[in-house]
Amino acid sequence: MTELERIAAALERLAPAPLAAPDFASASAFIWQTGPDALLPVANVNRIALDLLIGINRARDTLLANTRQFANGFPANNALLWGSRGMGKSSLVKAVHAQLIEEGADLKIVELQREDLPSVGRLLELLRGAPQRFVLYCDDLSFSHDDDQYKSLKAVLDGGIEGRPDNVLLYATSNRRHLMPRDMIENERSSAINPGEAVEEKVSLSDRFGLWLGFHPCDQDEYLAMIDGYCASAGLRIDPAVLRAEAIEWQATRGSRSGRVAWQFFCDLAGRHGVAI
């Protein structure tokens, strides 16, 4: 054996073994972790029922139809769910997945953390050959001015020679429509030699999502309807006037009104009345 052959053999022994595909039949949801790479099954997903998501009917129906197309083997679009915090963006993704599981779809959801985006190529290779279909889910996606991790995501959405696997779809949530602060976009326009090109490079990522679903602040009637839905689902019966007064007081102390605030109030209410949820 030559010196080069001995070096090559030593390097091969040091290299980590290829990651074996997990048993995708063991769970419907997985979390991708790095260092070392692994897909961890999630036994119990933190989610609420689809019919309890009030005030986001258009986004709900659109995302459900898109995901159903994908689960049935037909073309579908990557989706960016953007807008007001606490209005059910991540809850909707998980609820839609649960709904399709109930319908019998062999659909898996894989959560990818934003900081693990550089490893997304390795994850795609692991999913590419699997017979199941996967929704790759990235929550609270956003980027700062010196953050190049968005480039790793472009291959998942639209770029690269090999492209996105046919059995993988990407859903991301963000508080920002263009995944970056407005003042950052304005700074690019004012300071770059070619302002149009500088901004185009940054916002082109959000343009690669085929679906943009906006989530906006709810009004008081929608806020109260959310709470009524939670109470009805849990079998919690309270005088409507008392419930309304307490709910309005709760949102006033929080200084905001959203689906998250409604759920927090309901958790407190159920706890005070000894109702398990």
N, C-alpha and C positions, 0 to 999 in steps of 0.2 A: 504494500500500500504506500503510495507516495505521500509526501508531506501535505499536499493540498487535499488529498482524499481524507487524511486523518483529521485535518482541520474541519472539513465539511461534515464528517461524521460526528465530530464533537459538537459542532453548532446544531446539528439536527437533534442530538440528544438533549441539548439545553433548551431548544425551542418547545413552547407549550404544545401539548397535543391538541388537535382540532376539537372544538367544542361539539359534543354530541348533542343531537336534537333531543329535547325533552319529550316526555310522553304527553303529547298535546291532548290526549283523551282524558288525562287526569284532572283537568280543570278547564273552565271557560275563560279564565283571566290569568294573566301573567305579568310580572314586573321584570324589566330588563335591568340588570346590574352589571357593572364592570369592575375589573380588578379583584378577582378574575371574572371573565364573562360568564353569565349564567342567566337563564330564564327561570324565575321562581314562580311556581303556581300560587294562586291566591284562592283560598278555600271559600272565604266569605267576602264578597265585594260590598263596599260601603255605598249603597245607592237607595233611591226611593222609587216608587212606582211611577210609570210614565203618566198616568192619569192624574197624579197629584201635582204635576207641573202646570201651574196656572199662569195665564197671561203671556205665554210664548207659543201660541198655537201655530203660527205660520212657520217658525223655526222648527218646532216639533214635527209638524207634518212633512216639511221639506227634508229634514235629516232622516226621518224614519223611512221615507220613500227612497232616498238615495242609498241608505244602508241596506234596505231590502233588495234593491236592484243588485248591489254588490254581492250580498249573501247568496243570491240566486244565480250568480255567475254572469251577470250582465254588466256592461260598462257603468261606472259611477265616478263621481268627482271627489277629490280631496276637499275637505271643508275646514274653514276658519270660522270659529265662533268667537265673536268679538263684542265688546261693549261693557256695560255697567257691571261692576263687581256685585256678586251675590244674587245675580238674576238667573242662575240655573244653567250656566254654560256647561260646566263639567258634569253636573247632575243629569243633563239631557243626554250627553254622550253615553253615560253608564246606563241610563234608563232605556235608551233605544237598543243598546246591546242586549239588555235583559229581556226586552220585549221580543226580539228576534230569536233568542234562545228558547223562549216559551213557545214560539211558533215552530220550533224544530230545526232551526238553522244551525249548521256546523260552523259557527262563527266565533272566533276568539278575539279578545281584546288584550293588547300588550301596552303597558304604560312605559313610556320612555321619558326620563328626566331631561330637562333642558341641558344640564351640564354634561350629559352623556351623548350629546349629538355627534361628536366626532367619531363615536363608535357605531354609528347607525349603519354603515356599510357592512360591518360584521354581522349585525343583527339581521339585515336583509338577506344575506347569504344563508343564514340559518333558516329563515322562513320561506325562502324561494322554492325549495323542493318539497315542502310539506303539502299534503292534500287538502288541508283546511284553509279557510280564508281568515285574514287577520285585519283588524282595525288597529293601527298603530296610533296611540293616543299620547299627546304631549300637552300637559296642562300648564297654564300660565306662561305661555311662550312670549318672550320679548328680548330685545337686544339693545345694548348700549353702543355708543359711537365707536368704541375700540374693540368691539366684540366681533370676531370673524367666524363664530360657530354657525352663523346662519348659512354659510357656504356649504356646510356639511349636509344641510337639509335640502338643498336644491336638487340633489340627485334623487332624493326620495320623491320629490314633487314632479319634476319634469325633465331633469337634465341627465347627462351621462349617456354613453353609448348603450350600456346594458339596460338602463332605465329602471323604473320601479317594477317589482314583480307583479304579475297579474293578480296574485292572491293577496296583495297588501294594499290597504288604503290608509291615508293619514288624516286624522282629525286633531286639530289643535285649538286651544282656547287662549284668549288674550284679552287684556283690557284695552289694547291698542289696535286700531284697524290696520295700520301699516307696521305693527310689531316693533315700533320704536317711538320715542317721545317726539311730539310735534316740534319742540324747540331744537331738537337735533336735526330734523329735516330742514328747518329754516336756517340753521347754522351752515349746513351743507350748501344751501342755495346761495348764501351770502359770501362764503369764504372760498369756495372751490374755484379753480381756474375754469373748469367747464361745469357750471352748476347743474345743468340738466343731466349730465352723465353721472355725476356724483350721487344725486338723488335717485336716479334710475337704478343704480347698483344696489342701493339700500332697500328700496320699496319693491324691487322685482320679485322678492320672495313672496310677499303677500299676493302679488298678481298671479302666482302659480297655483293658488287654491281656486278650484273651479266654483266652489260655493262660498260666499261670504254671508254669514247669518248674523244680523245685528241684534243685540240685546239692550233694551233701554229701560230706564227707571220705571217702576210700576206706580200707578196712582193708588189712592187709598182704597177704592173699591176692589181693585185686584189684590191688594195686600190682605184685606179682610176675607176675600174669597179663598185665598191660599190657606188661611187659618181655618176657615170653615171646612175646607176639604180635608185638612189634616185631622180635625176633630171627628168628622164623619167617618173617616177611615179607621180611626182608633176606637170608635164607639164612645167618645167622650161627649157627654151632653151637659151643656151649661146654658144658663139663661142668655139669650142673644144680646140683650142690653148690657149685661155684665161683661160678656165676652168682648163686645165691641169697645166698651170703655177701657178695659184692661189692655186690649191690643193697641189702641190708639196711644194710651199712656206709655206702653212699652216702646213703640216706635219713636215717640217724642223724646224719651230719655236716650235713645240711640242716635238721634239726630239724622236718621235716614230711614228709608223704607225700601225693602227688597225681599226677595224670596228667602234669603239667608236670615234676615231679621225675623220674618214670619216663622221660620222653622225654629229659631232660637226661642221665640216666645212660646211656641207650642211645646217645646221640650220642657220649659219651665212650668207651663200650665199642666202638662201631663204628670210631671213629677209632684206637683202640689196636690193633685187629685189622686195620686197613687195608681196611675194607669201606665202600664208597660207599653213601650213602642219598639 
